Amino acid sequence: MDMKKTVGAVVGAFVLLAVGRYLIHEVWLKPDYMMHADTMRTEAAIFHRLWILQLSNFLVAFAAVMIYVRGVEAKSWVGQGIRFGILLALVGVIPQSLIEYSVYPLPYMIAVKWIIGEGGLAVLMSLLIAMICQPKQQTA
């Protein structure tokens, strides 16, 4: 495991998650959330807990990189990144979205948008990780 690539992948994935989740939740989904503001925390309360959101982004980035580098193969990084992103979405994004939809009184379209947005972000993050962590080419 190349430590420089690993650290770079964690930092890159963290930044991508922070920016991507901002765009998904503060730009794209904000109108949907505002229609259900009575069931959600205020912006001030969310901002007060921003460190928890960023810690979550870091933990996802760190864990995803650690899992990826343990299983990376000497194959196309694009294919591996897409496959890994789909698996992350299947194990994380989709179940969590369905659980939250079941627990909180929100319309199903918000869960669908969570799956689309966060699932797409999982694939983008995985592609970034795969690109950064691709193994060096072996010479014969």
C-alpha positions in Angstrom: 0.0 0.0 0.0 1.4 3.3 -1.1 0.9 5.7 1.9 1.1 8.9 -0.2 -1.6 7.6 -2.6 -3.7 6.4 0.3 -3.6 9.8 2.1 -4.3 11.6 -1.2 -7.3 9.4 -1.8 -8.7 10.0 1.6 -8.3 13.7 1.3 -9.7 13.7 -2.2 -12.7 11.6 -1.2 -13.4 13.7 1.8 -13.4 16.9 -0.2 -15.6 15.3 -2.9 -18.1 14.1 -0.3 -18.2 17.5 1.5 -18.8 19.4 -1.8 -21.1 16.7 -3.3 -23.3 16.5 -0.2 -23.5 20.2 0.0 -24.7 20.4 -3.6 -27.2 17.5 -3.0 -28.7 18.6 0.2 -28.2 22.4 0.3 -28.9 23.1 -3.3 -30.8 20.3 -5.0 -32.9 19.0 -2.1 -33.3 22.2 -0.1 -36.7 23.1 -1.6 -38.0 19.6 -0.7 -36.6 19.9 2.8 -38.2 23.3 3.3 -41.6 21.9 2.5 -41.1 19.6 5.5 -39.3 22.0 7.8 -41.6 21.2 10.7 -40.2 17.6 10.9 -36.5 18.6 10.5 -33.9 20.4 12.5 -33.5 24.1 12.0 -30.5 25.3 9.9 -28.9 26.7 13.1 -29.2 23.3 14.8 -27.7 21.6 11.8 -24.9 24.1 11.6 -24.2 23.5 15.3 -23.7 19.8 14.5 -21.7 20.5 11.3 -18.6 18.9 12.9 -20.6 15.6 13.1 -21.4 15.8 9.4 -17.8 16.4 8.5 -16.6 13.6 10.8 -19.1 11.3 9.0 -17.7 12.4 5.6 -14.1 11.7 6.9 -15.1 8.3 8.2 -16.8 7.3 4.9 -13.8 8.5 2.9 -11.3 6.8 5.1 -13.2 3.5 5.2 -13.9 3.5 1.5 -10.2 4.0 0.7 -9.1 1.3 3.2 -11.5 -1.2 1.7 -10.6 -0.3 -1.9 -6.8 -0.5 -1.4 -7.2 -4.0 0.2 -9.0 -5.4 -2.8 -7.6 -3.4 -5.8 -6.6 -5.6 -8.7 -4.3 -4.9 -11.6 -7.3 -4.2 -13.9 -8.9 -1.1 -15.3 -9.3 1.5 -12.6 -12.5 2.8 -14.3 -14.2 -0.6 -14.1 -13.1 -1.2 -10.6 -14.2 2.3 -9.5 -17.6 1.9 -11.0 -18.1 -1.6 -9.5 -16.9 -0.4 -6.1 -19.2 2.6 -6.2 -22.2 0.5 -7.0 -21.3 -1.8 -4.1 -21.0 1.1 -1.7 -24.4 2.4 -2.8 -25.9 -1.1 -2.3 -24.4 -1.5 1.1 -24.7 2.0 2.4 -26.8 4.6 0.5 -29.8 2.6 -0.6 -30.4 0.8 2.8 -29.9 4.0 4.8 -32.2 5.9 2.5 -34.9 3.3 2.8 -34.5 3.1 6.6 -34.8 6.9 6.9 -37.8 7.0 4.6 -39.4 4.3 6.8 -38.7 6.2 10.1 -39.2 9.8 9.2 -42.5 11.3 7.8 -41.1 12.3 4.5 -42.4 11.7 0.9 -40.9 8.8 -1.1 -39.5 11.2 -3.7 -37.0 12.5 -1.1 -35.8 8.9 -0.6 -35.6 8.4 -4.3 -33.5 11.6 -4.7 -31.3 10.5 -1.8 -30.6 7.3 -3.6 -29.9 9.0 -6.9 -27.8 11.8 -5.5 -25.8 9.9 -2.8 -25.6 6.8 -5.1 -24.1 8.9 -7.9 -21.8 10.5 -5.4 -20.6 7.0 -4.2 -19.7 6.1 -7.7 -17.9 9.4 -8.3 -16.0 9.0 -5.0 -15.1 5.4 -5.9 -13.8 6.5 -9.4 -11.7 9.1 -7.7 -10.3 6.6 -5.2 -9.6 4.1 -8.0 -7.9 6.7 -10.2 -5.6 7.8 -7.3 -4.9 4.3 -6.0 -4.4 2.5 -9.2 -1.4 0.1 -8.9 1.8 0.9 -10.7 2.2 -0.9 -14.0 4.5 -3.9 -13.7 7.3 -4.2 -16.3 8.4 -7.5 -17.6 
